[in-house]
Amino acid sequence: MRKIAQDFAAHLSGGATTTCHCWRLQRRDGVVLGFTEHDHDLAFVDTLFLAASGFSASDGEEAAGLPASTSNVTGGFSSDAITEADLNAGLYDGARVEIYLVNWAAPEQHLLLKVQEIGEVTRQTGQFQAELRSFAARLAEPQGRIYTRRCDAVLGDARCGVDLGRPQYRAEGTIVAVSDTTRLSLSGISGFADGFFAHGKLFFLDGANAGFSVDVDSQALVGAITQVNLWLPLSPPPAVGERVALIAGCDKAFATCRSKFGNPQNFRGFPHMPGSDFAYTYADGTSVHDGSPLFP
């Protein structure tokens, strides 16, 4: 049962109140930020809560048991504390959020309403909206392995075992053209076939995006130029002359694991699992149903 301090309870039971909401946000990298919907900064629980212009929350619902309740918080990039670059970099994904009800006339009178985490974040020019979800939402996440024909390891992790630091899986180049926020042209990369870096990573070695990485959708050679298409648009866009590194990609198929990486012993899928097209067929005299492997 939630206990309310006597002085705050007396204030809430009065005829007029001076209350507002505050959000204390702790990112996974340990950075703590505070925001309030009030028009002046507030300070309590060793945190300065900034009066962020346009920072507001939607209505939320609570229910008994373990429902995965959600709400939204919306704001602009008017505060230096939250930048579009940090949101694009995923620094707020999964961050812990404490929501307080506060007497802004006497901030020492406050009540912790709930603790949530940031889920989906959507962005528009100059604005963001973050989903706040309860920890019960984790109960809906898949647990354990999934029985599938494709590998469920991440390329280069301990379960995969491929060393992506080896030169045959990595190349460095220079941006020579930026068609748009998802299409780049690189020079200085040679000896790699079309699609070798598809489903891989592109790391920025300098420039405004230095230290960040993005997912590669496709890659092709046009003469001496390597053209790269990214999954998501970049913000801020890169500039001509910046250096990048491309890391090989994997489509999670057994044939790719064997031929491209020479790593079939660590394949973390079930390549001999029949697909739905095979499972739904029948013995018609032409298809083979002799129990032999579907893959050589």
TIBANU-388854 format. One record per atom (N, C-alpha, C): y, z, x; residue in three letters. Coordinates in steps of 0.2 Angstrom, whole numbers, plus 2048, in hexadecimal, padded with zeros to 3 digits. Example, Ala and Ser with C-alpha at 12.3 -4.5 7.8 and 13.67 -1.06 7.14 Angstrom:
BEGIN
7E4827842ala
7EA82783Eala
7F0827842ala
7F5823840ser
7FB824844ser
800827840ser
# end
This chain:
BEGIN
7FA800804met
800800800met
806800804met
80B7FC803arg
8117FB807arg
816801805arg
81880480Blys
81D80A80Alys
82480880Clys
82880A808ile
82F808809ile
83380E80Aile
83780E810ala
83B814812ala
84081680Cala
84181D80Cgln
844820806gln
84B81D805gln
84F81C80Basp
85681A80Aasp
856812808asp
85180E80Aphe
851807808phe
84F807801phe
84A80B7FFala
84880B7F8ala
84D80D7F3ala
8528127F5ala
8578147F1ala
85C80E7F0ala
85D80A7F6his
8628057F5his
85F7FF7F1his
8587FE7F1leu
8557F97EDleu
8567FB7E5leu
8558017E4ser
8558047DDser
85C8057DAser
8618037DEgly
8688047DCgly
86A7FE7D7gly
8707FE7D5gly
8737F97D0gly
8757F37D4gly
8777F37DAala
8787ED7DEala
8757EE7E5ala
8737E87E8thr
8707E87EEthr
8737E37F3thr
8727E57F9thr
8757E07FFthr
86F7DE803thr
86A7DA800thr
8647D8804thr
8647D1806thr
8607CF80Bcys
85F7C880Dcys
8587C8810cys
8567C2812his
8507C1815his
8517C081Dhis
84C7C2821cys
84D7C0828cys
8467BE82Acys
8467B982Ftrp
83F7B7832trp
83F7B8839trp
83A7BC83Barg
8397BD843arg
8337B9845arg
8357B4849leu
8307AF84Bleu
82E7B0852leu
8277B0853gln
8247B185Agln
8207AB85Cgln
8227A7860arg
81F7A1862arg
8197A2867arg
81479E868arg
80E79F86Carg
8107A0873arg
81679E875asp
81879F87Casp
81B7A587Dasp
81C7A9878gly
81E7B0879gly
8267B1877gly
8297AB876val
8307AB874val
8317AE86Dval
8367B386Cval
8377B6865val
83E7B4863val
83E7B185Dleu
8457AF85Aleu
8457B2853leu
84C7B4851gly
84D7B784Bgly
8527B3847gly
8517B2840phe
8567AE83Cphe
8577B2835phe
85C7B1832thr
85E7B482Cthr
8627AF828thr
8617B0821glu
8657AC81Cglu
86C7AF81Bglu
86D7B581Ehis
8737B881Dhis
8797B4821his
87F7B5820asp
8847B2823asp
8877B5829asp
8847BB82Bhis
8857BE832his
87F7C0835his
87F7C083Casp
8797C2840asp
8787C983Easp
8717CB83Eleu
86E7D183Dleu
86A7D3843leu
8697DA844ala
8657DC84Aala
8617E2848ala
85A7E2849phe
8567E7848phe
84F7E584Bphe
84A7EA84Bval
8447E984Eval
8457E5855val
84A7E7859asp
84B7E4860asp
84C7DD85Fasp
84E7DA85Athr
84F7D3859thr
8567D1856thr
8597CC859leu
85F7CA856leu
85E7C4851leu
8607C584Bphe
85E7C0846phe
8647BC845phe
8647B6846leu
86A7B1846leu
86B7AF83Fleu
8717AE83Dala
8737AB837ala
8737A4838ala
86E7A1836ala
86D799837ala
86F796831ala
874791832ser
87778E82Cser
871789829ser
87178A823gly
86C78681Fgly
86578881Fgly
86478E822phe
85D791823phe
85B79581Cphe
856792819ser
854795812ser
84D794811ser
84A79880Cala
84379880Bala
842797804ala
83C794802ser
83A7927FBser
8377987F8ser
8367987F2asp
83279D7EEasp
82B79D7F1asp
8287A37F1gly
8207A37F2gly
81D7A87EDgly
8167A77EDglu
8127AB7E8glu
80D7AF7ECglu
80C7B57E9glu
8077B97ECglu
8027BB7E7glu
7FB7BC7E9ala
7F67BD7E5ala
7F17C27E8ala
7ED7C67E4ala
7E97CA7E7ala
7E37C77EAala
7DF7CA7EFgly
7DA7C67F2gly
7DC7C37F8gly
7D97BD7FAleu
7DA7BA800leu
7DC7B27FFleu
7E27B17FApro
7E47AB7F9pro
7E87A87FFpro
7E87A2800ala
7EC79F806ala
7F379D803ala
7F77A2803ser
7FD7A1800ser
80279E805ser
80779A803thr
80B796807thr
812796804thr
817795808ser
81E794806ser
82179080Cser
82778E80Basn
82B78A810asn
83178D812asn
83378B818val
83A78D81Aval
83D78781Dval
84478681Bthr
84778081Dthr
84E782821thr
85077D825gly
85677F829gly
85877882Dgly
85E779830gly
861774834gly
86077583Bgly
86277183Fphe
862772846phe
869774849phe
86C778844ser
87377A846ser
87378084Bser
86D78384Cser
86C789851ser
869786857ser
86C78885Dasp
869786863asp
862789864asp
86078E860ala
85A791861ala
85478D85Fala
85578985Aile
850784858ile
85277D859ile
84F77985Dthr
85177385Fthr
84B76E85Cthr
84D76885Bglu
849763859glu
84476185Eglu
846761865ala
84176086Aala
83B76586Aala
83D76C869asp
838771869asp
833770863asp
83676E85Eleu
83176D858leu
82D767859leu
82F76285Casn
82B75C85Easn
82675D863asn
827762867ala
82376486Cala
81D76986Aala
81E76B864gly
81976F861gly
819776863gly
81F779865leu
820780867leu
820784862leu
82178285Btyr
821787856tyr
81A786852tyr
816782854asp
80F781850asp
80B788851asp
80978B84Bgly
80579184Bgly
80979784Dgly
81079784Dala
81479C84Fala
8137A2849ala
8147A884Barg
8137AE847arg
81A7AF844arg
81B7B083Dval
8217B183Aval
8217B8836val
8257BD837glu
8267C3834glu
82C7C282Fglu
82B7C3829ile
8307C2824ile
8327C9821ile
8397CB822tyr
83C7D1820tyr
8407D181Atyr
8417D6816leu
8467D7811leu
84B7DC815leu
8517DB815val
8567DF819val
85C7E0815val
85E7E6816asn
8657E8813asn
86A7E6818asn
86D7E0817trp
8727DE81Ctrp
8787E381Etrp
8797E7819ala
87F7EC81Aala
87C7F181Fala
8767F381Fala
8737F8824ala
86C7F5826ala
86C7F182Bpro
8667ED82Dpro
8607F282Fpro
8627F8830glu
85C7FD832glu
8587FE82Cglu
85A7FC826gln
8567FD820gln
8537F681Fgln
84D7F5820his
8497EF820his
8427F081Ehis
83F7EB81Bleu
8387EB819leu
8347E581Bleu
82F7E681Fleu
82A7E0821leu
8277DE81Aleu
8287D8818leu
8257D5812leu
81E7D2813leu
81E7CE818lys
8177CB81Alys
8187C8821lys
8127C6823val
8117C382Aval
80D7BC828val
8107B782Bgln
80D7B082Agln
80E7AC830gln
80B7A6830glu
80B7A2836glu
80E79B833glu
811797838ile
814791837ile
80E78C837ile
80E788831gly
809782831gly
80C77C832gly
80C77882Dglu
80F77182Eglu
81677182Eglu
81976D833val
82076D834val
822765833val
82776482Ethr
82975D82Dthr
83175D82Fthr
833757832arg
839757835arg
83D750832arg
843751831gln
84874B82Fgln
84E74C834gln
852747834thr
858748838thr
85C74E837thr
85C75283Bgly
86075883Bgly
85D75E837gly
85775D834gln
85576282Fgln
84D763831gln
84B76982Fphe
84376A830phe
84176E82Aphe
83B76E829gln
837772824gln
831774826gln
83077B826ala
82A77E829ala
826781824ala
81F780823glu
81B78381Fglu
81978A822glu
81A78F81Eleu
81879681Fleu
81179881Bleu
80C79981Farg
80679A81Barg
8037A181Earg
7FF7A4819ser
7FC7AA81Bser
7F67A9820ser
7F47AF823phe
7EE7AE827phe
7E87AD824phe
7E87AE81Dala
7E27AC819ala
7E07A5819ala
7E57A181Bala
7E479981Bala
7DF797821ala
7DF79C826arg
7DA79A82Barg
7D279A828arg
7D179E823leu
7CB79E820leu
7C879781Dleu
7CD79381Cala
7CC78C81Aala
7CA78781Fala
7CC789826glu
7CB78582Bglu
7C378482Dglu
7C177E82Fpro
7BA77D831pro
7B8782837pro
7B2785837gln
7B078983Cgln
7AA78683Fgln
7A9787845gly
7A3784849gly
7A377D84Agly
79D77A84Barg
79D77384Darg
79B76F846arg
79D768847ile
79C764841ile
79675F843ile
79275E83Ftyr
78C759840tyr
78E75283Ftyr
79074F845thr
793748844thr
79074484Athr
79073D849arg
78E73984Farg
793739855arg
79973A854arg
79E73A859arg
79F74085Carg
7A1740863cys
7A2746867cys
7A774B864cys
7A6751864asp
7AC756861asp
7AF75A867asp
7AE75886Dala
7B175B873ala
7B8757874ala
7BC75B877val
7C375887Aval
7C2755880val
7C474F881leu
7C374B888leu
7C675088Dleu
7C2751892gly
7C4755898gly
7C375D898gly
7C175F892asp
7C0767891asp
7BA769894asp
7B876F894ala
7B2772897ala
7AC76F894ala
7AC76E88Darg
7A676B88Aarg
7A576488Carg
7AA76088Dcys
7AA75988Fcys
7A8759896cys
7AB75C89Bgly
7AA75C8A2gly
7AD7568A6gly
7B07518A3val
7B374C8A6val
7BA74E8AAval
7BA74D8B0asp
7C074F8B4asp
7C67498B3asp
7CA74A8AFleu
7D07458AEleu
7D57458B4leu
7D47498B9gly
7D87498BFgly
7D67448C4gly
7D07418C3arg
7CE73C8C7arg
7D27358C6arg
7D37328CCpro
7D772C8CBpro
7D57268C7pro
7CF7268C5gln
7CC7208C1gln
7CE7228BAgln
7D07288B8tyr
7D272A8B1tyr
7D972B8B0tyr
7DD7298B5arg
7E572B8B5arg
7E97258B8arg
7EE7248B6ala
7F371F8B9ala
7FA7218B8ala
7FE7208BCglu
8067218BCglu
80A71B8BCglu
80F71B8B8gly
8137158B7gly
81A7168B6gly
81E7118B5thr
8257128B3thr
82770E8ADthr
82B7118A8ile
82D70E8A2ile
8327088A4ile
8307028A2val
8356FD8A3val
8386FA89Dval
8356FC897ala
8386FA890ala
8366FF88Bala
83B700886val
839705881val
83B70187Aval
8356FE877ser
8366FA871ser
8396FE86Bser
83670486Aasp
838709865asp
83570F867asp
835714863thr
83371B865thr
82B71C865thr
827716864thr
820717864thr
81D711869thr
82170D86Carg
81F708870arg
823707876arg
81F70887Cleu
821708883leu
81E702887leu
82270088Cser
81F6FB891ser
8206FE897ser
81A6FE89Bleu
81A7028A2leu
8186FD8A7leu
81B6FE8ADser
8196FA8B3ser
8156FF8B8ser
8126FC8BDgly
80F7008C2gly
8087028C1gly
8057008BBile
7FE7028B9ile
7FA6FC8B9ile
7F56FC8BDser
7F06F68BEser
7E96F98BFser
7E46F48BEgly
7DD6F68BFgly
7DA6F98B9gly
7DD6F98B3phe
7DA6FC8ADphe
7DA6F78A8phe
7D56F78A4ala
7D46F289Fala
7D86F4899ala
7D86EF894asp
7DC6F088Easp
7D86F688Aasp
7DC6FA887gly
7D9700883gly
7D6705887gly
7D670588Ephe
7D470B892phe
7D7711890phe
7DD71188Fphe
7E171788Ephe
7E2718886phe
7DF714882ala
7E071687Bala
7DC71C879ala
7DF720874his
7DD727872his
7DE72C878his
7E272A87Dgly
7E372E883gly
7EA732882gly
7ED734888lys
7F3737888lys
7F873488Dlys
7FE73488Bleu
80473288Fleu
808738891leu
80973A897phe
80D73F899phe
81373D89Cphe
81974089Bphe
81F73F89Ephe
8207438A4phe
82173F8AAleu
8227438B0leu
8297458B1leu
82E7418AEasp
8357438AFasp
8397418A9asp
8407428A9gly
8447408A3gly
84474589Egly
847743898ala
848748893ala
84174B890ala
83C748890asn
83574A88Easn
83174D893asn
83374E899ala
82F75089Fala
82B75689Dala
82575689Fgly
82075B89Dgly
81C75B896gly
81F756892phe
81C75588Cphe
81675088Cphe
812750887ser
80D74A887ser
80C748880ser
80A74287Fval
80973F878val
80373B878val
80073A872asp
7FA737871asp
7FB72F871asp
7F672B874val
7F7724875val
7F272186Fval
7F571D86Casp
7F1719866asp
7EE713869asp
7F170F86Dser
7EE709870ser
7F2707876ser
7EF70387Bgln
7F1701881gln
7EF6FA883gln
7F36F6885ala
7F16EF887ala
7F56EC88Dala
7F26E7890leu
7F56E4896leu
7F96DE894leu
7FF6DD896val
8026D6895val
8056D489Bval
8016D089Fgly
8036CF8A6gly
8026D58AAgly
8086D68AEala
8086DC8B2ala
80B6E38AEala
80C6E28A8ile
80F6E78A4ile
80A6EA89File
80A6F189Fthr
8056F589Athr
8096F7894thr
8076F588Fgln
80B6F7888gln
8076FC885gln
80A701883val
807707880val
80A709879val
80670A874asn
80870C86Easn
80671386Dasn
80B71786Aleu
80A71E869leu
808720862leu
805725861trp
80372785Atrp
809729856trp
80E72D859leu
813730856leu
81A72E85Aleu
81F72D856pro
82672C85Apro
82873185Epro
82C72F863leu
82E734868leu
835736866leu
83773C867ser
83E73F867ser
83F74486Cser
843743870pro
84873D871pro
844737874pro
846731873pro
84372B876pro
84372B87Dpro
83E729881pro
83F729888pro
84372388Apro
845723891ala
84A71E894ala
84671A899ala
84971489Aval
84670F89Fval
8477138A6val
8427128AAgly
8427158B0gly
83E71C8B1gly
83C71F8ABglu
8397258ACglu
8327248ADglu
82F7298B1arg
8287288B3arg
82372C8AEarg
81D7298ADval
81872C8A9val
81172B8ACval
80D72F8A9ala
80672F8ABala
80272E8A5ala
7FD7298A6leu
7F87278A0leu
7F172B8A2leu
7EE72E89Dile
7E873189Eile
7E372D899ile
7DD72C89Cala
7D8728898ala
7D672B892ala
7D472788Dgly
7D3729886gly
7CB728884gly
7C972C87Fcys
7C272B87Dcys
7C272A875cys
7BE726873asp
7BD72586Casp
7B7729869asp
7B472E86Dlys
7AF73386Blys
7A972F869lys
7A872986Bala
7A172686Aala
79C727870ala
79672786Fphe
791728874phe
791723879phe
79271C877ala
79271787Bala
798717880ala
79E71A87Ethr
7A471B882thr
7A3720887thr
7A0725885cys
79E72B889cys
79972988Fcys
79572588Darg
790722892arg
79371D897arg
796718894ser
798712898ser
79F71489Cser
7A4717899lys
7AA71889Blys
7AB71E8A0lys
7A772389Ephe
7A87298A2phe
7A272B8A5phe
79C7288A4gly
79672A8A7gly
7947318A6gly
7957338A0asn
79473B89Easn
79073C898asn
78A738897pro
786739891pro
78373F890pro
782743896gln
77E749896gln
78374F892gln
78974D892asn
78E75288Fasn
790750888asn
78D74B885phe
79074887Fphe
78F74E87Aphe
794750876arg
793755871arg
79375386Aarg
79074D869gly
78F74B862gly
787749861gly
78674685Cphe
77F74585Aphe
77E73D859phe
77D73985Epro
77E73285Dpro
77872F85Apro
773732859his
76D730855his
76D73184Ehis
77273584Cmet
773736845met
774730841met
77072E83Cpro
771728838pro
777728834pro
77B723834gly
781722830gly
77F721828gly
784722824ser
78372181Dser
78171A81Bser
78371581Fasp
78070E81Dasp
77970E81Easp
776711823phe
76F711825phe
76B716820phe
76E71C81Eala
76B72081Aala
76A71E813ala
76E719811tyr
76E71780Atyr
76A710809tyr
76870E80Fthr
76470880Fthr
75C70980Dthr
75870480Btyr
751705809tyr
74D70080Dtyr
74770180Dala
7426FD811ala
7426F680Dala
7456F180Fasp
7456EB80Casp
7426E5810asp
73E6E7815gly
73B6E2819gly
73E6DF81Fgly
7456E081Fthr
7496DD824thr
74C6E3829thr
74E6E8826ser
7506EE82Aser
74B6F282Dser
74C6F5833val
7476F8837val
747700835val
741702833his
741709831his
73A70C834his
73A70C83Basp
73470E83Fasp
735715843asp
73B718841gly
73C71E845gly
73F71E84Cgly
74171884Eser
743717855ser
74B719855ser
74D71A85Bpro
75471C85Bpro
759717859pro
75E719855leu
763714853leu
768712859leu
76871685Ephe
76C714864phe
76771486Aphe
76870F86Epro
76370E874pro
764714879pro
# end
